[in-house]
């Protein structure tokens, strides 16, 4: 037997803290306790009373030791007397099998703590659970990975990636990534749908999430100061509120692991091996019923507020789950290594066919991660020496060795756990990278949708006489600051590496204004399609990097003419993108300012109150009212007056007529009167242009950007996909003047194309349509290995302007599979027969177009072009 090394846990030193791992190693006798000498020097209280340390009877030996080290640490943190800490440390270091303390000399405060110590028992057991659960989350992934291979399971569920929109579970994505690493390159995984495998990301992800919650809580509870003689109110309840969800997650993990273990058992080949393992499995592996019983007992204790015993019962539940996960690993191992185990235990093969199956299994390849871990297990199991008696019961001994190897309290297991973590974490070449939240990749299907959308948008913009413009992705920080009101906090600043403070552009409007001013222009009609950046919280349809499609008209013009054209362009865009029903909400900044004055809002609060009003599409007026009154200092009367106005919404000409009626408060304000006159011109122009039916006059619309001075509008999608605003814009007459000496009036619209993409993608899914990823018209298929011939035929097609690809492969199905996947409509096929005859075979792959003819080699290009352009 090897000498067991014992480490030391030092308590009481300056800056020292107690961790859950230190509690666990002390509880299992792997570590001894050392009190820092400086701590002993601080302990000076004089004992005057007698008191025993009361240890709850239901605690196991390990739990008792955990309770004692927590008690010791609390005493040191609170400067108790020397006698009690020294007595506890001596008892812990003696490795005795039970603890029965005699009456100790204590102070009055120490006596109170020793009597009311239930919370410390709870914290000690919770620390043990914290350490054990962290190990379980790793081993559960390993066992599940082996089961995936043993069951030949479909593992496409592990293709889960962070969507970047804030809706993916970080822990689920992490589990899926680790499972991909473990199974990378595996030839065992197959196409079997196994429900207990499909659940792995969610079930294991929840375990990770709950383990982290317990760990965060224990870091606080283990090291928080405690005033001696005072009971810590709330600590017990707080700790149990993170233990209960962990217990629920443990039960679900145990149930799923047990289901996989049972399935693994059915896959074990070799009748004798299966029979013997089955006997041990049924005898020793906990069942669903035992999990339910243990959890129900723990929940009953939680409901009854018997918190220290509740923690003990969660620890009992953990032990059951750990044993089930260990059995899952044993049964998966038995499936994958059946031939070797049959040979080891002398189990006769049932027939020659079975032997062949096992030989075939031996040739299959495990995942790179699981194969490395399998070798670690084999090395460990082979190193165990057995007596003659053990050799006579080889399988029982092998199972016992396997389960003993997975004993958390053994130092050898900790070494194994570190190596497993290294397999998962260290080989970055096998870990799939992830993109930052709030960003997205565009694969070929999404790119097809994107290119189609961009072509429609450019067509509309150019139809209205706009020229293209491109500006830098970052600007001087001073260019962007002060233009976006409260949203300025969302600007991405860059590190100063070139002597200038720069920021990523927040939109395309401010760079456009800077361009016009910098170049001394007095008029320009331009469009720009480019990415912008916002340091925002990602959500569905809301990204941190996204495209905007902007159209702006700068320069003097007939009153409201550019405003009409910009709104008209917005409706054209959304109509031609064919995304479904939408409406354009429209208002006027001067009307808003007039409303603020009428309601009695101080001028310095106009913008911040507008920012609140702008949230009315997402929050109720009561919520907005509370914000305006409690956070922004408006009187309740002013807020209520605002409420009467912002609820006004309807058909543009109808609501405009109402607001212009005699006695209207808006007519008493010069700014709002100008706004109503502007809107009358705009609405009549849109009406004559047959676009007014898409517009809603909405007094609650209050675009928050500081630079708007006139008409403001926002397009909202009214279909099934909840994506919010899809376009917005307005008039900004003073922005360009901020960068130069001339004031150049301007108006523009910006389309949030990412949200439009989301709608178009959803429409394709709903209609079960696949976007064609390429524009390839014909596939040149060479049945053989003649690359020269492929180059010759494809080259002739390319020279003729035909969109073509070529494929050289001896297997005929490869060509048809590729053409079908890429949705290529035509194929030029050349095999041995065609080579002899000097022809090519022209095939149509589109349903309903039954063309399959041989064409002379010299005229195939002309014949194909006729069919492509009839």
C-alpha positions in Angstrom: 0.0 0.0 0.0 1.4 3.4 -1.0 2.0 6.1 1.6 -0.8 8.7 1.5 0.5 12.2 1.3 -1.4 14.6 3.6 -1.5 18.3 2.8 -2.1 21.2 5.2 -5.0 23.7 5.3 -3.8 26.9 7.0 -6.5 29.0 8.7 -6.4 32.4 10.4 -3.5 33.9 8.4 -3.6 37.4 7.0 -5.6 37.2 3.7 -6.3 33.5 4.0 -9.7 32.1 3.2 -11.4 28.7 3.5 -12.5 27.1 0.3 -15.0 24.2 -0.3 -12.1 22.1 -1.6 -10.2 22.6 1.6 -13.3 21.7 3.6 -13.7 18.5 1.6 -10.0 17.4 1.8 -10.1 18.0 5.6 -13.4 16.2 5.8 -12.0 13.1 4.0 -8.7 13.1 5.9 -6.6 14.2 2.9 -5.6 17.4 4.6 -4.6 18.4 8.2 -5.4 21.7 9.8 -2.8 24.3 10.7 -3.6 27.5 12.6 -1.5 30.4 11.6 0.7 31.6 14.5 -0.4 35.2 13.9 -4.0 34.1 14.5 -3.1 32.4 17.8 -1.5 35.6 18.9 -4.7 37.5 18.3 -6.8 35.1 20.4 -6.8 36.5 23.9 -10.3 36.2 25.5 -10.4 34.5 28.9 -12.7 31.4 29.2 -15.1 31.5 32.2 -17.7 28.8 31.3 -18.0 25.2 30.4 -19.6 23.9 27.2 -19.5 20.8 25.0 -19.4 20.9 21.2 -22.8 19.5 20.2 -22.6 17.5 17.0 -25.9 16.6 15.3 -26.3 12.8 15.4 -27.4 12.4 11.7 -24.1 13.8 10.4 -21.7 11.2 8.8 -18.0 11.2 9.8 -17.1 13.3 6.8 -19.9 15.7 7.4 -18.9 16.0 11.1 -15.3 16.9 10.1 -16.6 19.5 7.6 -18.8 21.0 10.4 -15.7 21.2 12.7 -13.4 22.9 10.2 -16.1 25.5 9.5 -16.6 26.0 13.2 -12.9 26.4 13.7 -12.6 29.0 10.9 -15.5 31.0 12.3 -13.9 31.1 15.7 -10.6 32.3 14.2 -12.4 35.0 12.1 -14.2 36.3 15.2 -11.1 36.3 17.6 -12.3 33.8 20.2 -10.2 32.3 23.0 -7.3 29.9 22.2 -8.6 26.9 23.9 -11.5 25.8 21.7 -9.7 26.3 18.3 -6.7 24.3 19.5 -8.9 21.5 20.8 -10.8 21.3 17.5 -7.6 21.4 15.3 -6.1 18.6 17.5 -9.2 16.5 17.1 -9.3 17.0 13.3 -5.6 16.1 12.9 -5.9 12.9 15.0 -8.0 11.2 12.3 -10.3 9.7 14.9 -13.4 7.8 13.7 -15.8 9.5 16.0 -15.9 12.8 18.0 -17.1 13.1 21.6 -15.7 16.3 23.0 -15.6 16.7 26.8 -16.7 20.0 28.3 -14.4 22.8 27.1 -13.4 26.1 28.8 -15.3 28.7 26.7 -16.3 32.3 26.8 -19.9 33.4 27.0 -19.9 34.3 23.3 -18.3 30.9 22.3 -20.9 29.1 24.4 -23.7 30.8 22.4 -22.1 29.8 19.1 -21.5 26.2 20.2 -25.1 25.9 21.3 -26.6 27.5 18.2 -24.4 25.7 15.6 -27.0 24.3 13.2 -26.0 26.9 10.5 -22.4 25.8 10.7 -23.3 22.2 10.1 -25.4 23.3 7.1 -22.4 25.3 5.7 -20.0 22.4 6.3 -22.2 19.9 4.4 -22.9 22.5 1.7 -19.2 23.0 1.2 -18.7 19.3 0.7 -21.5 19.3 -1.8 -20.0 22.2 -3.6 -16.7 20.4 -4.1 -18.3 17.1 -5.0 -20.8 18.6 -7.4 -18.0 20.3 -9.3 -16.4 17.0 -9.9 -19.7 15.3 -10.8 -20.4 17.8 -13.6 -17.1 16.7 -15.2 -17.5 13.0 -14.7 -21.1 13.1 -15.8 -20.0 14.5 -19.2 -17.4 11.8 -19.6 -19.9 9.0 -18.8 -22.5 10.5 -21.1 -19.9 10.7 -23.9 -19.0 7.0 -23.5 -22.7 6.2 -23.6 -23.2 8.1 -26.8 -20.6 5.8 -28.4 -21.9 2.7 -26.7 -25.5 3.4 -27.9 -24.4 4.6 -31.4 -26.4 7.7 -30.7 -27.1 10.6 -33.0 -25.1 13.4 -31.5 -26.3 16.3 -33.7 -27.8 17.8 -30.5 -24.3 18.8 -29.6 -24.0 21.1 -32.6 -25.6 23.7 -30.4 -23.8 27.1 -30.7 -24.1 30.4 -29.1 -26.6 32.3 -31.3 -25.2 35.6 -30.2 -28.6 37.0 -29.5 -28.6 36.5 -25.8 -31.1 33.6 -25.9 -28.7 30.7 -25.7 -27.9 29.1 -22.3 -24.2 29.6 -21.8 -23.9 26.4 -19.8 -25.9 24.4 -22.4 -23.6 25.7 -25.1 -20.6 24.8 -22.9 -21.8 21.2 -22.3 -22.4 20.8 -26.1 -18.9 22.1 -26.8 -17.2 19.8 -24.3 -19.2 16.8 -25.7 -18.0 17.7 -29.2 -14.4 17.7 -27.9 -14.8 14.3 -26.2 -16.4 12.7 -29.3 -14.4 14.4 -32.0 -13.5 11.9 -34.7 -15.6 9.1 -33.2 -16.7 6.4 -35.6 -18.9 4.8 -32.9 -21.6 7.5 -32.8 -24.3 6.9 -35.3 -27.9 7.8 -36.1 -29.9 6.3 -33.2 -32.2 8.8 -31.6 -31.8 8.3 -27.8 -34.0 10.6 -25.7 -31.6 10.5 -22.7 -28.8 11.6 -25.1 -30.9 14.4 -26.5 -31.4 15.8 -23.0 -27.7 16.0 -22.2 -27.1 19.7 -23.0 -30.0 20.9 -20.9 -29.7 18.5 -18.0 -25.9 18.8 -17.7 -26.1 22.5 -18.4 -28.5 23.0 -15.5 -26.2 21.1 -13.2 -23.3 23.4 -14.1 -25.5 26.4 -13.5 -26.7 25.2 -10.1 -23.2 24.1 -9.1 -21.9 27.6 -9.8 -24.7 29.2 -7.7 -23.7 26.9 -4.8 -20.1 27.7 -5.2 -20.7 31.5 -5.3 -22.8 31.3 -2.1 -20.2 29.1 -0.3 -17.4 31.5 -1.0 -19.4 34.1 1.0 -20.6 31.9 3.7 -17.3 30.1 4.5 -15.4 33.4 5.0 -18.0 35.9 6.3 -17.3 37.2 9.8 -19.6 36.2 12.6 -20.2 38.1 15.7 -19.8 35.6 18.6 -22.9 35.1 20.6 -25.2 36.3 17.8 -27.2 34.0 15.5 -26.7 34.8 11.8 -30.2 35.4 10.6 -31.0 34.5 7.0 -27.8 32.5 6.3 -29.6 29.1 6.7 -32.4 30.1 4.3 -30.0 31.7 1.8 -27.8 28.6 1.6 -30.8 26.2 1.3 -32.3 28.3 -1.5 -29.3 27.4 -3.6 -29.1 23.8 -2.4 -32.8 23.0 -3.3 -32.3 23.8 -7.0 -29.1 21.7 -6.9 -31.1 18.8 -5.5 -33.7 19.1 -8.2 -30.9 19.2 -10.9 -29.1 16.2 -9.2 -32.3 14.1 -9.4 -32.9 14.9 -13.1 -29.2 14.1 -13.9 -29.5 10.8 -12.0 -32.6 9.8 -13.8 -31.1 10.5 -17.3 -27.9 8.8 -16.3 -29.8 5.7 -15.1 -31.7 5.6 -18.3 -28.5 5.5 -20.3 -26.9 2.9 -18.0 -29.9 0.6 -18.6 -29.6 1.1 -22.3 -25.9 0.5 -22.2 -26.5 -2.8 -20.4 -28.8 -4.0 -23.2 -26.0 -3.3 -25.7 -23.3 -5.5 -23.9 -22.3 -8.3 -26.2 -21.3 -11.8 -24.9 -24.1 -13.6 -23.0 -21.9 -14.5 -20.0 -20.5 -11.0 -19.6 -24.0 -9.4 -19.9 -25.5 -11.9 -17.4 -22.8 -11.3 -14.8 -22.7 -7.5 -15.1 -26.5 -7.5 -15.0 -26.5 -9.4 -11.7 -24.1 -6.8 -10.1 -25.9 -3.9 -11.7 -29.3 -4.8 -10.4 -27.9 -5.5 -7.0 -25.7 -2.4 -6.5 -26.9 0.5 -8.8 -29.5 2.9 -7.2 -32.8 3.2 -9.1 -35.2 5.9 -10.1 -37.2 5.0 -7.0 -34.3 5.6 -4.6 -33.7 9.0 -6.2 -37.3 10.0 -5.9 -37.4 8.8 -2.2 -34.3 10.7 -1.3 -35.4 13.9 -3.0 -38.8 13.8 -1.5 -37.3 13.3 2.0 -35.0 16.3 1.4 -37.9 18.5 0.1 -39.9 17.5 3.2 -37.1 18.7 5.5 -36.7 21.9 3.5 -40.4 22.6 3.8 -40.2 21.9 7.5 -37.2 24.3 7.8 -35.0 21.5 9.2 -32.1 23.0 7.3 -29.1 21.2 8.6 -30.7 17.8 8.1 -32.0 19.0 4.7 -28.3 19.6 3.6 -27.4 16.1 4.9 -30.2 14.5 2.8 -29.1 16.4 -0.4 -25.6 14.9 0.3 -27.3 11.4 0.5 -29.0 12.2 -2.8 -25.7 13.2 -4.3 -24.1 9.9 -3.3 -26.9 8.0 -5.1 -26.4 10.1 -8.3 -22.6 9.7 -8.1 -23.0 5.9 -8.0 -25.5 5.9 -10.9 -23.1 8.0 -13.0 -20.3 5.6 -12.1 -22.4 2.7 -13.2 -23.2 4.5 -16.5 -19.5 4.7 -17.1 -19.0 1.0 -16.1 -21.8 -0.2 -18.5 -20.6 2.0 -21.4 -17.1 0.7 -20.9 -18.4 -2.9 -20.9 -20.1 -2.2 -24.3 -17.1 -0.6 -25.9 -14.5 -3.1 -24.5 -16.7 -6.3 -24.5 -14.2 -8.4 -26.4 -11.4 -7.6 -24.0 -13.6 -8.2 -21.0 -14.9 -11.5 -22.3 -11.3 -12.6 -22.9 -10.3 -11.4 -19.4 -13.0 -13.3 -17.6 -12.8 -16.3 -19.8 -16.4 -15.9 -21.1 -16.9 -18.2 -24.1 -18.2 -16.6 -27.3 -21.6 -17.7 -28.1 -20.9 -18.2 -31.8 -18.4 -17.2 -34.5 -20.7 -14.4 -35.6 -20.5 -12.8 -32.2 -16.7 -12.9 -32.4 -16.7 -11.2 -35.7 -18.9 -8.4 -34.3 -16.5 -7.8 -31.5 -13.5 -7.8 -33.8 -15.3 -5.2 -35.9 -16.0 -3.1 -32.8 -12.3 -3.2 -32.0 -11.5 -1.7 -35.4 -13.9 1.2 -34.8 -12.4 4.5 -33.6 -13.4 6.3 -30.4 -13.5 10.0 -30.1 -10.1 11.6 -29.5 -11.2 12.8 -26.0 -12.9 9.5 -25.0 -10.0 7.4 -26.3 -7.6 9.4 -24.2 -9.8 9.0 -21.1 -10.3 5.3 -21.8 -6.6 4.7 -21.7 -6.3 6.6 -18.4 -9.0 4.2 -17.0 -7.3 1.1 -18.4 -3.9 2.1 -17.0 -5.4 2.6 -13.6 -7.4 -0.6 -13.5 -4.4 -2.7 -14.8 -2.2 -1.3 -12.0 -4.4 -2.8 -9.3 -2.9 -6.0 -7.9 -5.2 -8.8 -7.0 -5.0 -11.8 -4.7 -5.8 -15.4 -5.8 -9.2 -15.1 -4.2 -10.0 -12.0 -6.2 -8.8 -13.6 -9.4 -11.4 -16.3 -8.9 -14.1 -13.7 -8.9 -12.6 -11.6 -11.7 -15.6 -9.7 -13.0 -16.9 -8.8 -9.5 -13.4 -7.6 -8.7 -13.1 -5.6 -11.9 -16.4 -3.8 -11.2 -15.4 -3.2 -7.6 -12.0 -1.8 -8.8 -13.8 0.4 -11.3 -16.2 1.8 -8.7 -13.4 2.2 -6.2 -11.3 4.1 -8.8 -14.2 6.6 -9.1 -14.2 7.2 -5.3 -14.1 10.9 -4.8 -12.2 10.7 -1.5 -9.2 8.8 -3.1 -6.2 11.0 -4.1 -5.9 8.9 -7.2 -9.3 10.1 -8.4 -8.3 13.7 -8.1 -5.3 13.0 -10.3 -7.6 11.3 -12.8 -10.1 14.3 -12.7 -7.3 16.8 -13.4 -6.2 14.7 -16.4 -9.8 14.6 -17.7 -10.1 18.4 -17.4 -6.8 18.7 -19.3 -8.2 16.5 -22.1 -11.2 18.8 -22.4 -9.6 22.1 -21.8 -6.0 22.0 -23.1 -6.4 21.0 -26.7 -7.7 24.2 -28.2 -7.3 22.8 -31.7 -10.3 20.6 -31.1 -12.4 23.2 -29.3 -14.7 24.9 -31.7 -14.3 28.7 -31.3 -17.3 30.9 -30.6 -18.3 34.3 -31.7 -19.0 37.2 -29.3 -22.5 37.7 -28.1 -24.6 40.0 -30.3 -22.8 39.0 -33.5 -23.6 36.3 -36.1 -22.0 34.4 -38.9 -23.8 34.2 -42.3 -23.6 30.8 -43.8 -24.4 30.2 -47.5 -28.1 30.0 -46.9 -28.2 33.3 -45.0 -25.9 34.9 -47.5 -28.4 34.0 -50.3 -31.1 35.8 -48.4 -28.8 38.7 -47.5 -27.7 39.3 -51.1 -31.3 39.1 -52.4 -32.3 41.7 -49.8 -29.4 44.0 -50.6 -30.1 43.9 -54.3 -33.7 44.9 -53.7 -32.6 47.8 -51.4 -30.0 49.1 -53.8 -32.5 49.0 -56.6 -34.9 51.1 -54.6 -32.3 53.6 -53.5 -30.9 54.0 -57.0 -34.3 54.3 -58.5 -34.6 57.6 -56.5 -31.3 58.9 -57.8 -29.0 58.2 -54.8 -25.2 57.6 -55.1 -23.3 55.2 -53.0 -21.0 56.3 -50.2 -18.7 54.5 -47.8 -17.1 55.9 -44.6 -14.6 54.5 -42.1 -15.8 51.9 -39.6 -14.5 54.1 -36.8 -14.5 57.8 -36.3 -12.8 60.2 -33.9 -14.6 59.9 -30.6 -15.4 63.6 -30.5 -17.2 63.2 -33.8 -19.7 60.7 -32.3 -20.1 62.1 -28.7 -23.0 64.4 -27.9 -25.1 63.3 -30.9 -27.2 60.4 -29.4 -28.5 61.6 -26.0 -28.7 58.8 -23.4 -27.7 56.2 -26.1 -24.2 57.7 -26.1 -23.3 55.1 -23.4 -23.7 52.4 -26.0 -20.8 53.7 -28.2 -17.9 51.3 -28.5 -14.6 53.1 -27.6 -11.3 51.8 -29.0 -8.0 51.7 -27.2 -5.7 54.7 -28.0 -3.0 53.2 -30.2 -2.4 55.9 -32.7 -2.5 59.1 -30.8 -6.2 59.7 -31.3 -9.3 58.7 -29.3 -11.5 56.7 -31.7 -14.8 54.9 -31.4 -16.7 52.4 -33.7 -19.5 54.1 -35.6 -22.9 53.9 -33.8 -24.9 54.7 -36.9 -24.3 55.9 -40.5 -26.0 59.3 -40.1 -23.3 61.1 -38.1 -20.5 59.9 -40.4 -22.6 61.1 -43.3 -23.0 64.5 -41.7 -19.3 64.7 -41.0 -18.5 63.8 -44.6 -20.9 66.5 -46.0 -19.4 69.2 -43.7 -15.8 68.1 -44.2 -16.1 68.4 -48.0 -18.1 71.6 -47.9 -21.1 70.1 -49.7 -24.4 71.9 -49.7 -26.5 69.1 -51.2 -26.2 65.3 -51.6 -28.5 62.4 -52.0 -26.7 59.2 -50.9 -27.2 55.7 -49.7 -24.9 53.5 -47.6 -25.1 49.8 -46.6 -22.5 49.0 -43.9 -22.0 47.6 -40.4 -22.5 49.7 -37.2 -21.7 48.8 -33.6 -23.5 49.2 -30.3 -22.4 48.1 -26.8 -25.9 46.8 -26.1 -27.4 43.9 -24.3 -28.1 41.3 -27.1 -31.7 40.0 -27.5 -33.7 38.4 -30.2 -33.2 40.6 -33.3 -31.0 43.0 -31.4 -27.2 42.7 -32.1 -24.0 44.5 -31.2 -22.7 44.3 -34.8 -25.3 44.7 -37.5 -25.9 46.2 -40.9 -27.8 49.4 -41.5 -29.1 50.5 -44.9 -29.3 54.3 -45.0 -30.8 56.8 -47.4 -30.3 60.5 -46.8 -31.1 63.7 -48.6 -29.1 66.8 -47.6 -29.6 70.3 -48.9 -32.3 73.0 -49.3 -35.6 71.9 -51.0 -39.3 72.6 -51.3 -40.9 72.3 -47.8 -41.5 68.6 -46.9 -40.5 67.3 -50.3 -37.5 65.3 -49.1 -39.4 64.1 -46.0 -42.2 62.8 -48.3 -39.7 61.0 -50.6 -37.8 59.4 -47.7 -41.1 58.0 -46.1 -42.2 56.9 -49.6 -38.8 55.1 -50.1 -39.3 53.3 -46.7 -42.7 51.9 -47.8 -41.3 50.9 -51.1 -38.4 49.0 -49.5 -40.7 47.1 -47.1 -43.2 46.3 -49.9 -40.5 45.0 -52.3 -38.7 43.0 -49.6 -42.1 41.2 -49.3 -41.8 40.6 -45.6 -45.5 40.9 -44.8 -47.6 43.5 -43.0 -46.0 46.6 -41.5 -46.9 50.1 -40.3 -44.9 53.3 -40.2 -45.5 55.2 -37.0 -44.9 59.0 -37.5 -44.6 62.1 -35.4 -42.8 65.4 -35.3 -40.1 66.6 -32.9 -41.5 70.1 -32.7 -44.9 68.6 -31.8 -43.3 66.7 -29.0 -41.5 69.8 -27.7 -44.8 71.7 -27.9 -46.4 68.9 -25.9 -43.7 69.1 -23.3 -44.2 72.9 -22.9 -48.0 72.5 -22.8 -47.7 69.9 -20.0 -45.2 72.0 -18.0 -42.1 69.9 -18.5 -38.9 72.0 -17.8 -36.9 72.6 -21.0 -33.8 70.9 -19.6 -35.9 67.7 -19.2 -37.4 67.6 -22.7 -34.9 65.0 -24.0 -34.9 62.7 -21.0 -38.7 62.7 -20.8 -38.9 61.9 -24.6 -36.5 59.0 -24.0 -39.0 57.7 -21.4 -42.0 58.2 -23.7 -40.2 56.3 -26.5 -40.4 53.1 -24.4 -44.2 53.0 -24.6 -44.1 50.3 -27.3 -42.5 48.0 -24.8 -43.9 49.2 -21.4 -47.2 50.3 -20.0 -47.9 54.0 -19.3 -48.0 53.2 -15.6 -44.4 52.0 -15.8 -43.3 55.0 -17.8 -45.2 57.4 -15.4 -43.4 55.9 -12.5 -40.0 56.4 -14.2 -40.9 60.0 -15.1 -42.0 60.9 -11.5 -39.7 58.8 -9.3 -36.5 58.8 -11.4 -36.7 62.0 -13.5 -38.4 64.3 -11.0 -41.7 65.2 -12.8 -44.7 66.1 -10.8 -47.5 63.5 -10.9 -49.8 66.2 -12.5 -47.4 66.8 -15.4 -46.9 63.1 -16.0 -50.7 62.6 -16.1 -51.1 65.4 -18.7 -48.4 63.8 -20.8 -50.5 60.6 -20.6 -53.5 62.2 -22.1 -51.5 63.2 -25.2 -49.3 60.2 -25.8 -52.3 57.9 -26.0 -53.4 59.7 -29.2 -52.9 57.5 -32.2 -54.7 56.9 -35.5 -55.2 57.7 -39.2 -52.9 60.6 -40.1 -55.5 62.9 -41.6 -58.1 62.1 -39.0 -55.9 62.7 -36.0 -54.3 65.8 -37.7 -57.8 67.3 -38.1 -58.5 66.6 -34.4 -55.3 68.3 -33.3 -56.0 71.4 -35.5 -59.5 71.9 -34.2 -60.4 75.2 -32.6 -59.4 75.2 -29.0 -56.6 72.7 -29.4 -53.8 73.3 -27.0 -51.3 72.6 -29.8 -52.5 75.7 -31.7 -51.5 77.9 -28.8 -47.8 76.9 -29.2 -45.8 78.2 -32.2 -43.6 75.2 -32.5 -46.4 72.6 -32.5 -48.4 74.8 -35.0 -45.5 74.7 -37.4 -45.2 70.9 -36.9 -48.9 70.4 -37.7 -48.6 72.5 -40.9 -45.6 70.4 -41.9 -47.4 67.2 -41.3 -50.5 68.3 -43.3 -48.3 68.8 -46.4 -46.6 65.4 -45.8 -49.8 63.5 -45.2 -51.5 64.9 -48.3 -48.4 64.1 -50.5 -48.4 60.5 -49.1 -52.1 60.3 -49.7 -51.8 61.3 -53.4 -48.9 58.9 -53.7 -51.1 56.1 -52.4 -48.8 55.4 -49.4 -50.8 56.9 -46.5 -52.5 53.6 -45.7 -49.1 52.4 -44.3 -48.7 55.4 -42.0 -50.0 55.8 -38.4 -49.9 59.2 -36.7 -48.6 58.4 -33.2 -48.0 61.0 -30.5 -46.1 58.5 -28.3 -43.3 58.1 -30.9 -40.4 60.0 -29.5 -37.1 58.9 -31.2 -34.4 59.4 -28.5 -31.6 60.6 -30.7 -30.6 64.2 -29.9 -30.1 65.3 -33.5 -33.7 65.1 -34.8 -35.4 68.4 -35.4 -38.5 67.7 -37.5 -40.5 64.6 -38.8 -39.6 61.4 -37.0 -40.8 57.9 -38.0 -40.4 54.2 -37.2 -41.5 51.1 -39.1 -42.8 48.2 -37.1 -43.4 44.6 -38.4 -46.9 43.4 -37.7 -46.4 39.7 -38.6 -45.7 36.7 -36.3 -41.9 37.3 -35.7 -41.5 39.6 -32.7 -38.5 41.7 -33.9 -39.6 45.2 -32.9 -38.7 48.2 -35.0 -37.3 47.4 -38.5 -36.6 50.9 -39.7 -36.5 54.5 -38.5 -35.5 57.9 -39.4 -36.3 61.6 -39.4 -35.2 65.2 -40.1 -32.0 66.5 -38.7 -31.4 70.1 -39.8 -28.6 71.0 -37.3 -26.4 67.9 -37.3 -24.2 68.8 -40.3 -23.7 72.3 -39.0 -22.1 70.8 -35.8 -19.1 69.9 -38.0 -18.8 73.0 -40.2 -19.8 76.6 -40.6 -22.8 75.9 -42.8 -26.2 74.6 -41.7 -27.3 72.1 -44.2 -30.8 70.7 -43.7 -31.2 66.9 -44.1 -33.6 64.0 -43.7 -33.0 60.3 -43.8 -34.1 56.7 -43.1 -32.2 53.7 -41.8 -33.3 50.2 -42.4 -32.3 47.6 -39.7 -31.6 44.9 -42.1 -30.7 42.2 -39.5 -34.3 42.2 -38.3 -35.5 42.0 -41.8 -33.2 39.0 -42.3 -34.7 37.4 -39.3 -38.2 37.8 -40.7 -37.2 36.5 -44.1 -35.4 33.5 -42.6 -38.5 32.7 -40.5 -40.7 32.9 -43.6 -38.5 30.4 -45.4 -38.7 28.0 -42.4 -42.5 28.4 -42.1 -42.9 27.7 -45.9 -40.4 24.9 -45.7 -38.3 26.5 -48.4 -34.5 26.2 -48.9 -32.7 29.2 -50.3 -30.5 28.1 -53.2 -27.0 28.6 -52.0 -25.3 29.2 -55.4 -26.2 30.5 -58.8 -24.5 27.6 -60.5 -26.5 26.6 -63.6 -24.6 23.4 -64.6 -22.4 20.8 -63.0 -19.7 19.2 -65.2 -19.5 15.6 -63.8 -16.5 13.5 -64.8 -16.9 9.8 -63.9 -13.3 9.1 -63.4 -10.1 11.0 -62.4 -9.5 13.1 -65.6 -9.1 16.6 -64.1 -7.8 17.9 -67.5 -11.1 17.0 -69.2 -13.0 18.6 -66.4 -11.0 21.8 -66.8 -11.5 21.8 -70.6 -15.3 21.4 -70.5 -15.9 23.7 -67.5 -13.5 26.3 -69.1 -15.6 26.4 -72.3 -18.7 27.0 -70.2 -17.1 29.8 -68.2 -15.8 31.4 -71.4 -19.4 31.4 -72.7 -20.6 33.1 -69.5 -22.3 30.1 -68.1 -22.2 29.7 -64.3 -20.7 26.2 -63.9 -18.9 23.9 -61.4 -17.0 20.7 -62.0 -16.7 17.5 -60.0 -14.2 14.6 -60.7 -15.2 11.4 -59.0 -15.6 7.7 -60.0 -18.7 7.2 -58.0 -21.9 8.3 -59.8 -24.0 8.9 -56.7 -21.5 11.5 -55.5 -22.3 13.7 -58.5 -26.0 13.5 -58.0 -25.8 14.0 -54.3 -23.7 17.1 -54.8 -26.0 18.5 -57.5 -29.1 17.9 -55.3 -27.6 19.5 -52.2 -26.5 22.6 -54.2 -29.8 22.6 -56.2 -28.0 22.8 -59.5 -30.6 22.4 -62.3 -28.4 20.9 -65.1 -25.6 18.3 -65.3 -23.1 17.5 -68.1 -22.1 13.9 -67.5 -19.1 12.2 -69.1 -18.3 8.5 -68.5 -16.4 5.9 -70.4 -19.3 5.5 -73.0 -19.4 9.2 -73.7 -15.7 9.4 -74.1 -15.8 6.6 -76.7 -18.6 8.2 -78.6 -17.3 11.8 -78.4 -20.5 13.0 -76.7 -21.6 14.4 -73.4 -24.8 13.5 -71.5 -27.1 16.4 -70.7 -29.4 15.8 -67.8 -32.0 18.1 -66.2 -32.3 17.7 -62.5 -35.4 19.9 -62.0 -38.6 18.1 -61.4 -41.0 18.3 -64.3 -38.3 18.8 -66.9 -37.5 15.3 -68.3 -34.4 16.0 -70.3 -31.7 13.2 -70.7 -30.0 13.4 -74.1 -26.5 12.8 -75.6 -25.0 15.8 -77.4 -21.9 15.9 -79.6 -18.9 17.1 -77.7 -18.4 20.1 -80.0 -21.9 21.6 -79.7 -22.8 21.0 -76.0 -22.2 24.6 -75.0 -24.5 26.0 -77.6 -27.2 23.4 -76.9 -27.0 24.1 -73.1 -27.2 27.9 -73.6 -30.4 27.4 -75.7 -32.0 25.6 -72.8 -30.8 28.1 -70.2 -32.1 31.0 -72.2 -35.1 29.7 -74.2 
